[in-house]
Amino acid sequence: MRDLAARLVVVSWVVLASAGVRAEPSGYRLRLEAGTDFPAAVGARLSTEFPHRLRVSTTLGALPTPYVDTINAVVVALDGYPQTTADLIRDALQNSLIWRIQAGWRPFAAHGFYADLGYGLVTLGGGATGDQIIAAATGQSPTASTRGREYDIRSTLHMLTVEIGWEWSLWRDRISLRAAIGGAFTLGSLTSIRPQFTTSGPAEARLVQAFTSFGEGYLDGIYTSYVHTPVLSVAGGYRFF
């Protein structure tokens, strides 16, 4: 799938370049885009280009569950972690909010090539998870009295993002097309696993706390070790000025 997508991007660049579609000249530019950064996000990007072709952009979007499944499928296929861990990650990250800010440079005034570097935040996703999923992934068992209960699991990821791409101006220099390749690399994470039930006393509360703390640490270690993914971006936009 990734090979096919990469070939489509290369072909698109060649076709558009041969058709005489040109890059924008240097100057102030403000553009709003809608597109996808597969498999990292679907959303909207607001970007500004300053004189000397310096660039700043911010993106707000969502991490759809099928995108999480794609990341999991690749890592599981490469023996990075087992399917039980993939199921836990899916519950922790499904439908998360994505925010990203990037800065970069378009080095050539007559061409659309650019390079960006930035920071990404994945947060506010997650949902209810059965204790059997946590136990299967971590190898830890819940207490006998709380077995079969549910937990709320959420993860926040801090990521380094890199991107190189090409932009084309279309239709009176107002409509734009952008294609890029890059990567998103998890630098840190914070996971929260909270019981959706009331413990019967201090002893049981301590056992539940140990169970959830182990799961939180386990997931944070998995994220920083394995959740690093190539990203393929395609977007269309409108330039305001």
Buried (B, 14 or more C-beta within 10 A) or exposed (E): EBEEBEEEBEEBBEEBBEEEBBBBEBEEBEBEBEBBBBBBBBBBBBBEBEEEBEBBBBBEBBBBBEBBBBBBBBBBEEEBBEEBBBBBBBBBBBEBBBBBBBEBBBEEEEEBBBBBEBBBBBBBBBBEBBBBBBBBBBEBEBBEBBEEBBBBBBBBBBBBBBBEBBBBBBEEEEBBBBBBBBBBEBEEBBBBBEBEEEBEEEEBBEBBEEBBEBBBEBBBEBBBEBBBBBBBBBBEBEBEE
